């Protein structure tokens, strides 16, 4: 239970007219780095296996090991990298408006 994102910033109030919840299981192969992206909506995750290092544009670093939770950053550019010896697998739940994107890739 928390009221902050992993970088200790407070979670902003959430006002949703037409809610949609999306749950994904994402596998990141060992050694692979995801594209830099940001989330326009709140999402929380749970690393089910592997190790995942998340880096934000402001220099923040979070290392997740199997079993660790994460409250993702909203509207802050960041990326994750599978830094363990096995694939990282994370289950993520997104909560937002029906038409909201889950992620925006930095070009």
Short mmCIF file of the C-alpha atoms (twelve columns), coordinates in Angstrom:
data_MODEL
# 
_entry.id   MODEL 
# 
loop_
_atom_site.group_PDB 
_atom_site.id 
_atom_site.type_symbol 
_atom_site.label_atom_id 
_atom_site.label_alt_id 
_atom_site.label_comp_id 
_atom_site.label_asym_id 
_atom_site.label_seq_id 
_atom_site.Cartn_x 
_atom_site.Cartn_y 
_atom_site.Cartn_z 
_atom_site.pdbx_PDB_model_num 
ATOM 1   C CA . UNK A 1   0.000   0.000   0.000   1 
ATOM 2   C CA . UNK A 2   1.400   3.377   -0.962  1 
ATOM 3   C CA . UNK A 3   0.481   6.890   -1.977  1 
ATOM 4   C CA . UNK A 4   3.669   7.520   -3.986  1 
ATOM 5   C CA . UNK A 5   5.319   6.358   -7.198  1 
ATOM 6   C CA . UNK A 6   8.669   4.524   -6.968  1 
ATOM 7   C CA . UNK A 7   10.498  7.879   -7.118  1 
ATOM 8   C CA . UNK A 8   8.626   9.056   -3.975  1 
ATOM 9   C CA . UNK A 9   6.453   11.576  -5.882  1 
ATOM 10  C CA . UNK A 10  2.859   11.666  -4.666  1 
ATOM 11  C CA . UNK A 11  0.251   9.926   -6.793  1 
ATOM 12  C CA . UNK A 12  -2.008  12.622  -8.227  1 
ATOM 13  C CA . UNK A 13  -5.793  12.355  -7.823  1 
ATOM 14  C CA . UNK A 14  -7.402  10.101  -10.417 1 
ATOM 15  C CA . UNK A 15  -10.613 11.268  -12.094 1 
ATOM 16  C CA . UNK A 16  -12.040 8.687   -14.485 1 
ATOM 17  C CA . UNK A 17  -15.361 9.023   -16.310 1 
ATOM 18  C CA . UNK A 18  -15.249 5.787   -18.343 1 
ATOM 19  C CA . UNK A 19  -12.821 3.471   -16.510 1 
ATOM 20  C CA . UNK A 20  -10.965 0.662   -18.156 1 
ATOM 21  C CA . UNK A 21  -8.587  -1.710  -16.408 1 
ATOM 22  C CA . UNK A 22  -5.963  -3.563  -18.433 1 
ATOM 23  C CA . UNK A 23  -3.725  -6.302  -17.058 1 
ATOM 24  C CA . UNK A 24  -0.699  -7.497  -19.031 1 
ATOM 25  C CA . UNK A 25  2.048   -10.038 -18.484 1 
ATOM 26  C CA . UNK A 26  5.186   -8.645  -20.105 1 
ATOM 27  C CA . UNK A 27  8.341   -10.683 -20.714 1 
ATOM 28  C CA . UNK A 28  11.628  -8.850  -21.272 1 
ATOM 29  C CA . UNK A 29  14.418  -11.171 -22.454 1 
ATOM 30  C CA . UNK A 30  17.610  -11.153 -20.377 1 
ATOM 31  C CA . UNK A 31  19.857  -8.295  -21.481 1 
ATOM 32  C CA . UNK A 32  17.100  -6.475  -23.414 1 
ATOM 33  C CA . UNK A 33  16.393  -2.782  -22.858 1 
ATOM 34  C CA . UNK A 34  12.918  -1.392  -23.554 1 
ATOM 35  C CA . UNK A 35  12.426  1.817   -25.536 1 
ATOM 36  C CA . UNK A 36  12.241  5.014   -23.515 1 
ATOM 37  C CA . UNK A 37  8.572   5.661   -22.794 1 
ATOM 38  C CA . UNK A 38  6.112   7.244   -20.390 1 
ATOM 39  C CA . UNK A 39  2.698   6.290   -19.075 1 
ATOM 40  C CA . UNK A 40  -0.180  8.785   -19.156 1 
ATOM 41  C CA . UNK A 41  -2.134  6.698   -16.624 1 
ATOM 42  C CA . UNK A 42  -1.495  5.032   -13.276 1 
ATOM 43  C CA . UNK A 43  -0.204  1.483   -13.374 1 
ATOM 44  C CA . UNK A 44  1.181   -0.954  -10.861 1 
ATOM 45  C CA . UNK A 45  3.198   -4.081  -11.401 1 
ATOM 46  C CA . UNK A 46  4.663   -7.142  -9.770  1 
ATOM 47  C CA . UNK A 47  7.890   -8.761  -10.987 1 
ATOM 48  C CA . UNK A 48  7.225   -12.506 -11.088 1 
ATOM 49  C CA . UNK A 49  10.722  -13.553 -12.183 1 
ATOM 50  C CA . UNK A 50  14.100  -12.179 -13.122 1 
ATOM 51  C CA . UNK A 51  15.598  -8.780  -12.383 1 
ATOM 52  C CA . UNK A 52  14.481  -5.464  -13.863 1 
ATOM 53  C CA . UNK A 53  16.319  -2.154  -13.599 1 
ATOM 54  C CA . UNK A 54  14.205  0.945   -14.287 1 
ATOM 55  C CA . UNK A 55  15.869  4.291   -15.061 1 
ATOM 56  C CA . UNK A 56  14.085  7.638   -15.280 1 
ATOM 57  C CA . UNK A 57  15.095  10.780  -17.184 1 
ATOM 58  C CA . UNK A 58  15.795  12.596  -13.911 1 
ATOM 59  C CA . UNK A 59  18.453  10.054  -12.886 1 
ATOM 60  C CA . UNK A 60  16.279  7.819   -10.707 1 
ATOM 61  C CA . UNK A 61  17.128  4.117   -10.614 1 
ATOM 62  C CA . UNK A 62  15.041  1.270   -9.243  1 
ATOM 63  C CA . UNK A 63  16.238  -2.358  -9.208  1 
ATOM 64  C CA . UNK A 64  13.466  -4.930  -8.925  1 
ATOM 65  C CA . UNK A 65  14.026  -8.571  -8.031  1 
ATOM 66  C CA . UNK A 66  11.519  -11.383 -8.362  1 
ATOM 67  C CA . UNK A 67  8.615   -10.726 -5.981  1 
ATOM 68  C CA . UNK A 68  9.038   -6.940  -5.867  1 
ATOM 69  C CA . UNK A 69  6.135   -4.553  -6.629  1 
ATOM 70  C CA . UNK A 70  6.343   -1.251  -8.526  1 
ATOM 71  C CA . UNK A 71  4.091   1.785   -8.789  1 
ATOM 72  C CA . UNK A 72  5.150   3.113   -12.188 1 
ATOM 73  C CA . UNK A 73  5.928   6.732   -12.965 1 
ATOM 74  C CA . UNK A 74  3.273   8.803   -14.745 1 
ATOM 75  C CA . UNK A 75  4.282   11.345  -17.409 1 
ATOM 76  C CA . UNK A 76  8.011   10.867  -16.776 1 
ATOM 77  C CA . UNK A 77  10.272  9.346   -19.452 1 
ATOM 78  C CA . UNK A 78  11.897  6.101   -18.331 1 
ATOM 79  C CA . UNK A 79  12.926  2.648   -19.534 1 
ATOM 80  C CA . UNK A 80  13.378  -0.811  -18.090 1 
ATOM 81  C CA . UNK A 81  16.163  -3.280  -18.719 1 
ATOM 82  C CA . UNK A 82  16.243  -6.980  -17.912 1 
ATOM 83  C CA . UNK A 83  19.501  -7.066  -15.948 1 
ATOM 84  C CA . UNK A 84  19.412  -10.583 -14.529 1 
ATOM 85  C CA . UNK A 85  20.531  -13.893 -16.005 1 
ATOM 86  C CA . UNK A 86  16.977  -14.953 -16.865 1 
ATOM 87  C CA . UNK A 87  14.118  -13.212 -18.650 1 
ATOM 88  C CA . UNK A 88  12.257  -10.665 -16.528 1 
ATOM 89  C CA . UNK A 89  8.498   -11.162 -16.304 1 
ATOM 90  C CA . UNK A 90  6.212   -8.527  -14.873 1 
ATOM 91  C CA . UNK A 91  2.440   -8.425  -14.457 1 
ATOM 92  C CA . UNK A 92  1.181   -4.852  -14.835 1 
ATOM 93  C CA . UNK A 93  -2.295  -3.403  -14.192 1 
ATOM 94  C CA . UNK A 94  -3.222  -0.099  -15.866 1 
ATOM 95  C CA . UNK A 95  -6.185  2.026   -14.726 1 
ATOM 96  C CA . UNK A 96  -7.469  4.822   -16.956 1 
ATOM 97  C CA . UNK A 97  -10.067 6.074   -19.393 1 
ATOM 98  C CA . UNK A 98  -11.161 3.673   -22.160 1 
ATOM 99  C CA . UNK A 99  -9.436  5.745   -24.847 1 
ATOM 100 C CA . UNK A 100 -6.156  6.273   -22.943 1 
ATOM 101 C CA . UNK A 101 -2.896  4.854   -24.267 1 
ATOM 102 C CA . UNK A 102 -1.010  2.592   -21.886 1 
ATOM 103 C CA . UNK A 103 2.405   3.886   -22.953 1 
ATOM 104 C CA . UNK A 104 3.872   6.558   -25.224 1 
ATOM 105 C CA . UNK A 105 7.210   5.769   -26.889 1 
ATOM 106 C CA . UNK A 106 9.785   8.589   -27.053 1 
ATOM 107 C CA . UNK A 107 10.802  9.303   -30.624 1 
# 
